[in-house]
């Protein structure tokens, strides 16, 4: 499975929020923010906190695709 948080970064730009502000507003730790920046898996609770602050749904901030097996 491949994760992509480009929708989150577009949303923060649209709302005029930088990554530091997002971290402070949500209370997420720096490690979780770094994982988001690298499109890595984060805890569901982290995504829910972001959605709560940004007033959006999970599919507004993350995209995923399932890689096909050979």
Secondary structure, 3 states (H helix, E strand, C coil): CEEECHHHHHHHHHHCCCHHHHHHHHCCCHHHHHHHHCCCCCCHHHHHHHHHHHCCCHHHCCEEECCCCC
